[in-house]
Amino acid sequence: MSDDSSSTPRFAKLNDSNYAAWSMRMEAELIRKELWNDVVEVMIDQVDDKGKPRKLEDIEADSEQRLNARSTTKMAQARAEMILRVEPGQLSHMRSKDPLVVWEDLKAVHCARGFAAFLSLKRKFLTMKKEKGQKMSAWIGEVKSQAFEMQEAGLKVPDLDIILGLTMGLPPSYDSLIINFDDTPPHELTLDHVTTRLLAEETRQLSRDSPTPQTTTTTNPKDLQYNVALGVNKASLPVEQITCWFCDEKGHYKENCEKRKKWLESRKGSGRAMMVVEAEDEAEDDDYAY
């Protein structure tokens, strides 16, 4: 007898905290096995062939007829598939023999309702923190996953909220980039724009922090002259090729950045502004050290 690998779960079983992801995967599994359409989900046309809205009584009659016409074998198979993919604590919600009723009961139990539940999800979302060493792609995925959980619970999560969640949980090394976002026109501050900039900033920081080749200390005049030449070449780049470390725009140095001057002026006397300036100077010293 051959081993039917399709009978084994391909995803985590349903528990008290993973309904949103589980329901999507479970639906895909039932669709794959042709146990979803006209078994768990019965779709009824709301308009007639001419595009006019159907009468409510006609829709209800059609719905009842379609429900009664379902295959009892497929209904039993769909219910069995769901039962095999839940933790024991979820079985009490699956007593009905109708897989459609089981599906709706699970949804009612697991979808958060009420102001307190919404507030708890929102608080968790806005207090998430990027862990040390966590890749930016993983952090973005974690925030978006939490947003998905909130949406499944009935909360509206606009892109601006996701941007806030992404940026509020970042370490101080990303402060300069976040300040730059503050000056970005609203129509340009899209989720795609922010995620692209975050990934690029991670790459820049990793390349900055990576170990540089060790140079041999020597008093050879030719070596000293070579090192000086390197400094001259770096400093004498054409202005149009210079990229400001504060606003990421070309054509000027950080010291001459109008956006930076404006920001420092608005934060005059602020300890946070001084911390950002010191962090930038430190990073600059590191990057130009030989």
C-alpha positions as CSV (number, residue, x, y, z in Angstrom):
1,M,0.0,0.0,0.0
2,S,1.5,3.3,-1.1
3,D,2.0,6.1,1.4
4,D,-0.4,9.0,0.6
5,S,1.5,12.0,1.7
6,S,-1.4,14.3,0.8
7,S,-3.2,13.0,3.9
8,T,-0.7,14.5,6.3
9,P,-1.0,18.2,7.4
10,R,1.3,20.6,5.5
11,F,0.8,23.4,8.1
12,A,0.5,23.9,11.8
13,K,-2.7,22.7,13.4
14,L,-5.3,25.2,14.6
15,N,-4.8,26.5,18.1
16,D,-5.9,29.6,20.0
17,S,-3.5,32.0,18.3
18,N,-3.1,31.1,14.6
19,Y,-6.6,31.1,13.1
20,A,-5.9,33.8,10.5
21,A,-3.0,31.8,8.9
22,W,-4.7,28.5,9.5
23,S,-8.0,29.4,7.8
24,M,-6.3,30.6,4.7
25,R,-4.2,27.4,4.4
26,M,-7.1,25.2,5.3
27,E,-9.3,26.8,2.6
28,A,-6.5,26.3,0.0
29,E,-6.2,22.6,1.1
30,L,-9.9,22.1,0.7
31,I,-9.9,23.8,-2.7
32,R,-7.0,21.6,-3.8
33,K,-9.0,18.5,-2.9
34,E,-12.2,19.8,-4.5
35,L,-14.0,20.0,-1.1
36,W,-14.6,23.7,-0.9
37,N,-16.9,25.0,-3.7
38,D,-20.5,23.8,-3.2
39,V,-19.4,22.0,0.0
40,V,-18.1,24.5,2.5
41,E,-18.8,27.6,0.5
42,V,-22.0,27.8,-1.6
43,M,-22.1,30.8,-3.9
44,I,-25.5,32.2,-5.0
45,D,-25.9,34.7,-7.8
46,Q,-27.3,38.0,-6.6
47,V,-28.3,39.1,-10.1
48,D,-30.1,37.4,-13.0
49,D,-28.9,36.8,-16.5
50,K,-29.8,40.4,-17.5
51,G,-27.8,41.9,-14.6
52,K,-30.8,42.9,-12.6
53,P,-30.9,42.2,-8.8
54,R,-32.8,39.0,-7.9
55,K,-35.7,38.9,-5.5
56,L,-34.7,38.0,-1.9
57,E,-37.1,35.1,-1.8
58,D,-35.6,33.7,-5.0
59,I,-32.1,34.0,-3.6
60,E,-33.1,32.2,-0.3
61,A,-34.9,29.5,-2.2
62,D,-31.9,29.0,-4.5
63,S,-29.5,28.9,-1.5
64,E,-31.6,26.3,0.3
65,Q,-31.8,24.1,-2.8
66,R,-28.0,24.3,-3.4
67,L,-27.3,23.4,0.3
68,N,-29.6,20.4,0.2
69,A,-28.0,19.2,-3.1
70,R,-24.5,18.9,-1.6
71,S,-22.8,15.6,-1.7
72,T,-23.0,14.0,1.8
73,T,-19.7,12.1,1.0
74,K,-17.9,15.3,0.2
75,M,-19.4,17.0,3.2
76,A,-18.0,14.3,5.5
77,Q,-14.6,14.4,3.8
78,A,-14.4,18.2,4.2
79,R,-15.3,18.0,7.9
80,A,-12.8,15.1,8.4
81,E,-10.0,17.2,6.8
82,M,-10.7,20.1,9.2
83,I,-10.8,17.8,12.2
84,L,-7.5,16.3,11.4
85,R,-5.9,19.8,11.2
86,V,-6.8,21.2,14.6
87,E,-5.5,20.8,18.2
88,P,-7.6,18.8,20.6
89,G,-8.8,21.9,22.3
90,Q,-10.6,23.0,19.1
91,L,-12.8,19.9,18.7
92,S,-15.6,21.2,20.9
93,H,-16.3,23.8,18.2
94,M,-16.7,21.1,15.5
95,R,-19.7,19.0,16.7
96,S,-21.9,19.8,13.6
97,K,-21.9,17.3,10.8
98,D,-22.1,20.1,8.3
99,P,-18.6,21.4,7.3
100,L,-20.1,24.8,6.5
101,V,-21.5,25.2,10.0
102,V,-18.1,24.0,11.4
103,W,-16.3,26.6,9.4
104,E,-18.6,29.4,10.6
105,D,-18.4,28.3,14.2
106,L,-14.6,28.3,14.1
107,K,-14.6,31.7,12.6
108,A,-17.0,33.1,15.2
109,V,-14.9,31.7,18.0
110,H,-11.5,32.8,16.8
111,C,-12.2,36.2,15.2
112,A,-11.6,38.8,17.9
113,R,-14.6,41.0,18.6
114,G,-15.2,44.0,20.9
115,F,-13.2,47.2,21.7
116,A,-11.0,45.6,24.3
117,A,-9.8,42.9,21.8
118,F,-9.2,45.5,19.1
119,L,-7.2,47.7,21.5
120,S,-5.1,44.8,22.6
121,L,-4.2,43.9,19.0
122,K,-3.5,47.5,18.1
123,R,-1.2,47.9,21.2
124,K,0.7,44.8,20.4
125,F,1.2,46.0,16.8
126,L,2.5,49.5,17.8
127,T,4.9,48.1,20.5
128,M,6.6,45.5,18.3
129,K,10.4,45.8,18.3
130,K,12.9,44.6,15.8
131,E,15.2,42.1,17.5
132,K,19.0,42.5,17.4
133,G,20.4,40.6,14.5
134,Q,17.0,40.2,12.9
135,K,17.1,40.7,9.1
136,M,15.1,43.6,7.7
137,S,13.1,41.3,5.4
138,A,12.1,39.2,8.4
139,W,11.1,42.3,10.4
140,I,8.9,43.5,7.5
141,G,7.3,40.1,7.2
142,E,6.6,40.0,11.0
143,V,4.9,43.4,10.9
144,K,2.9,42.6,7.9
145,S,1.8,39.3,9.4
146,Q,0.6,41.1,12.6
147,A,-1.3,43.5,10.3
148,F,-2.9,40.5,8.6
149,E,-4.0,39.1,11.9
150,M,-5.7,42.5,12.8
151,Q,-7.4,42.6,9.4
152,E,-8.8,39.1,9.9
153,A,-10.1,40.2,13.3
154,G,-12.1,42.9,11.6
155,L,-9.8,45.9,12.1
156,K,-8.9,48.3,9.3
157,V,-5.1,48.6,8.9
158,P,-4.2,51.2,6.4
159,D,-0.7,51.3,4.9
160,L,0.2,54.3,7.1
161,D,-0.4,52.2,10.2
162,I,1.9,49.5,8.8
163,I,4.6,52.2,8.1
164,L,4.3,53.4,11.7
165,G,4.6,49.8,13.0
166,L,7.7,49.3,10.8
167,T,9.5,52.4,11.8
168,M,8.5,52.7,15.5
169,G,10.1,49.3,16.2
170,L,13.5,50.1,14.6
171,P,16.7,50.7,16.6
172,P,18.3,54.1,16.9
173,S,20.7,53.5,14.0
174,Y,17.7,54.1,11.6
175,D,16.8,57.5,13.2
176,S,18.3,59.5,10.3
177,L,16.2,57.6,7.7
178,I,13.0,58.0,9.8
179,I,13.7,61.7,10.0
180,N,14.0,61.7,6.2
181,F,10.6,60.1,6.0
182,D,9.1,63.0,8.0
183,D,10.0,65.3,5.2
184,T,8.7,63.0,2.4
185,P,5.6,64.3,0.6
186,P,2.5,62.2,1.7
187,H,1.9,61.1,-1.9
188,E,5.4,59.6,-2.1
189,L,5.3,58.0,1.4
190,T,4.0,54.6,0.2
191,L,4.5,51.2,1.9
192,D,6.6,50.0,-1.1
193,H,8.8,53.1,-0.9
194,V,9.4,52.7,2.9
195,T,10.2,49.0,2.7
196,T,12.5,49.6,-0.3
197,R,14.4,52.3,1.7
198,L,14.6,50.2,4.8
199,L,16.1,47.3,2.9
200,A,18.6,49.6,1.2
201,E,19.5,51.2,4.6
202,E,20.1,47.8,6.1
203,T,22.5,47.0,3.2
204,R,24.3,50.3,3.7
205,Q,24.7,49.7,7.5
206,L,25.9,46.1,7.0
207,S,28.5,47.2,4.4
208,R,29.6,50.0,6.8
209,D,30.0,47.7,9.8
210,S,31.7,44.9,7.9
211,P,35.4,44.4,8.8
212,T,37.8,46.4,6.6
213,P,41.1,44.9,5.4
214,Q,43.9,45.5,7.9
215,T,46.7,47.7,6.6
216,T,50.3,47.3,7.6
217,T,51.8,50.1,9.6
218,T,54.9,51.4,7.8
219,T,57.1,54.4,7.5
220,N,57.8,53.9,3.9
221,P,57.4,57.4,2.3
222,K,55.8,55.8,-0.8
223,D,53.1,54.1,1.3
224,L,52.4,57.3,3.2
225,Q,52.1,59.2,-0.1
226,Y,49.7,56.5,-1.4
227,N,47.5,56.8,1.7
228,V,47.4,60.6,1.3
229,A,46.5,60.2,-2.3
230,L,43.5,58.0,-1.4
231,G,42.2,60.8,0.9
232,V,42.6,63.4,-1.8
233,N,40.8,61.3,-4.4
234,K,37.9,60.7,-2.0
235,A,37.6,64.4,-1.1
236,S,37.9,65.6,-4.7
237,L,34.9,63.8,-6.1
238,P,32.7,66.0,-8.4
239,V,29.9,67.6,-6.4
240,E,27.2,66.0,-8.5
241,Q,28.6,62.5,-7.5
242,I,28.4,63.3,-3.7
243,T,25.5,61.7,-1.8
244,C,24.3,63.4,1.4
245,W,24.2,61.0,4.3
246,F,21.2,62.7,5.8
247,C,18.7,63.1,3.0
248,D,20.3,60.6,0.5
249,E,20.1,63.2,-2.3
250,K,23.1,64.0,-4.5
251,G,24.9,67.3,-5.0
252,H,26.0,68.2,-1.5
253,Y,27.6,67.0,1.7
254,K,25.8,66.3,5.0
255,E,27.2,69.5,6.5
256,N,25.6,71.6,3.8
257,C,22.2,69.8,3.8
258,E,19.4,72.2,4.1
259,K,17.0,69.5,5.4
260,R,19.5,68.7,8.1
261,K,19.9,72.3,9.1
262,K,16.2,72.8,9.2
263,W,15.7,69.6,11.3
264,L,18.5,70.6,13.8
265,E,17.0,74.1,14.1
266,S,13.6,72.7,14.9
267,R,15.1,70.4,17.5
268,K,17.5,73.0,19.0
269,G,18.2,72.0,22.6
270,S,16.8,68.5,22.1
271,G,19.0,65.7,23.5
272,R,17.7,63.4,20.8
273,A,19.0,65.7,18.1
274,M,22.4,65.8,19.6
275,M,22.4,62.0,19.9
276,V,21.7,61.7,16.2
277,V,24.4,64.2,15.3
278,E,27.0,62.3,17.5
279,A,25.9,58.9,16.0
280,E,26.3,60.4,12.4
281,D,29.8,61.7,13.3
282,E,30.8,58.4,14.8
283,A,29.6,56.5,11.7
284,E,31.4,59.0,9.4
285,D,34.7,58.5,11.3
286,D,34.4,54.8,11.0
287,D,33.7,54.9,7.3
288,Y,36.7,57.1,6.5
289,A,39.2,55.3,8.9
290,Y,42.1,53.6,7.2
